[in-house]
Amino acid sequence: MGLDGSGKTTAAQFIKGYLQERHRKVEYIHTSRARQLVWLFFRQLINRLKGIDTICDRCYYDFIVTLYPKLLLRYKILSNIIIGIVLRLIPCFHIKLFFNAPTHILYSRKNELEEYDYKTRPAVYEIIIKYIQAVQIDATNSLGDIQLSIKQLIDAYIRVEK
């Protein structure tokens, strides 16, 4: 997860290939609409039962970040409680990555969002990252360094899984 321009899609494609090289069954899913989240929920559960690794590019967490500013404006006091409840209801991925970089760098890479979104969304990601214990990846590092960090996380997970 991360803001637009942080490298989520590049990393997801890399992870898919890396896992396939290790002869693991993998399904890559890119969600971009709210209605796809229900499908993702069931797809992820089915994949777990079948022993298939699910690589998700834009998942529940990114959708929450998009929705949160509106929620915060309407239900200021309840917003963190609501997020806590939602995060408990959704299935958790084994490895959760957050791609982080200064917002001005991300905005210069990919300015599809309003500048306002690049200013408000990082605070929401901080709440989610702490709650789900996501690993932060410095998206300003070289691609090689990022891939090495990801490989180490995956290899550690595979060793623990066995």
C-alpha positions in Angstrom: 0.0 0.0 0.0 1.0 3.6 -0.4 0.3 6.8 -2.3 0.2 6.9 -6.0 3.7 7.0 -7.4 5.2 5.0 -4.5 5.9 1.9 -6.5 3.1 -0.4 -5.4 2.4 -1.9 -8.9 6.1 -2.3 -9.7 6.7 -4.1 -6.4 3.6 -6.3 -6.8 4.8 -7.5 -10.2 8.2 -8.1 -8.8 6.8 -10.1 -5.9 4.6 -12.2 -8.2 7.6 -13.1 -10.3 9.8 -13.8 -7.3 7.3 -16.2 -5.8 6.7 -17.9 -9.1 10.5 -18.5 -9.4 10.2 -20.3 -6.1 7.5 -22.5 -7.6 4.7 -21.0 -5.5 1.1 -20.6 -6.8 0.4 -16.9 -7.1 -2.6 -14.8 -8.0 -2.1 -11.1 -8.7 -5.1 -8.9 -8.1 -5.4 -5.2 -8.8 -8.5 -3.6 -7.3 -9.6 -0.1 -8.0 -13.2 0.0 -7.2 -15.1 -0.4 -3.9 -17.4 -3.1 -5.3 -14.3 -5.3 -6.1 -13.4 -5.4 -2.4 -16.1 -8.0 -1.6 -14.8 -10.1 -4.5 -11.2 -9.7 -3.1 -12.3 -10.7 0.3 -13.7 -14.1 -0.9 -10.9 -14.5 -3.5 -8.3 -14.1 -0.8 -10.0 -16.6 1.5 -10.4 -19.2 -1.3 -6.7 -18.7 -2.3 -5.6 -19.4 1.3 -7.6 -22.6 1.4 -6.0 -23.6 -1.9 -2.5 -22.6 -0.8 -2.2 -19.8 -3.3 -0.4 -16.6 -2.5 -2.4 -13.5 -3.2 -0.6 -10.4 -4.3 -2.8 -7.4 -4.1 -2.2 -4.1 -5.7 -4.5 -1.5 -4.1 -6.4 -3.4 -1.5 -8.7 -2.7 1.4 -6.2 -0.4 3.1 -5.9 1.9 0.1 -9.7 2.1 -0.1 -9.9 3.0 3.6 -7.3 5.8 3.0 -9.4 7.2 0.2 -12.6 7.1 2.2 -11.2 8.3 5.5 -11.1 12.1 5.0 -14.8 12.0 4.2 -15.5 9.8 7.2 -13.4 12.1 9.4 -15.4 15.2 8.3 -18.7 13.5 9.1 -17.9 11.5 12.1 -14.9 13.1 13.7 -15.1 11.3 17.1 -16.0 7.9 15.7 -13.7 7.8 12.7 -10.8 5.9 14.5 -13.2 3.5 16.1 -14.9 2.8 12.7 -11.5 2.2 11.1 -10.5 -0.2 14.0 -13.7 -2.2 13.5 -13.2 -2.3 9.7 -9.6 -3.5 10.0 -10.7 -6.3 12.3 -13.3 -7.5 9.8 -11.1 -7.8 6.7 -8.7 -10.7 6.3 -5.1 -9.8 6.8 -2.3 -10.5 4.3 0.7 -12.3 5.7 3.2 -9.7 4.5 2.0 -6.1 4.5 4.1 -3.5 2.8 3.8 0.3 2.9 5.8 2.2 0.3 6.7 5.6 1.8 8.3 8.7 0.4 8.0 12.4 0.8 4.7 13.5 -0.7 6.4 16.1 -3.0 8.5 13.3 -4.6 5.4 11.1 -5.1 3.4 14.1 -6.5 6.2 14.7 -9.0 6.3 11.1 -10.1 2.6 10.7 -10.6 0.2 13.6 -10.1 -3.1 11.8 -10.7 -4.4 12.8 -7.2 -5.1 16.2 -6.0 -2.3 17.8 -4.1 -4.7 17.8 -1.1 -4.8 14.0 -1.2 -1.0 13.8 -1.0 -1.2 16.0 2.1 -4.1 14.2 4.0 -3.6 10.5 3.1 -0.2 9.9 4.8 -1.8 10.5 8.3 -4.4 7.9 7.5 -1.8 5.4 6.3 0.1 6.0 9.6 -3.0 4.8 11.6 -3.4 1.7 9.4 0.3 0.9 9.4 0.5 0.9 13.2 -2.7 -1.2 13.5 -1.8 -3.9 11.0 2.0 -3.8 11.6 3.0 -3.1 8.0 6.6 -3.0 7.0 7.7 0.3 5.7 9.7 0.4 2.5 11.6 3.6 1.7 10.3 4.3 -1.9 13.2 6.7 -2.4 15.7 3.9 -2.4 17.0 2.4 -5.6 14.8 -0.3 -7.2 17.5 -2.9 -6.5 17.6 -2.0 -2.8 13.8 -2.2 -2.6 13.7 -5.5 -4.3 16.4 -6.9 -2.0 14.4 -5.8 1.0 11.3 -7.5 -0.4 13.2 -10.7 -1.2 14.5 -10.8 2.4 11.0 -10.4 3.8 9.5 -13.1 1.5 12.4 -15.5 2.2 11.9 -15.1 6.0 8.2 -15.7 5.6 8.7 -18.8 3.5 11.2 -20.2 6.1 8.8 -19.6 9.0 5.9 -21.1 7.0 7.7 -24.4 6.5 
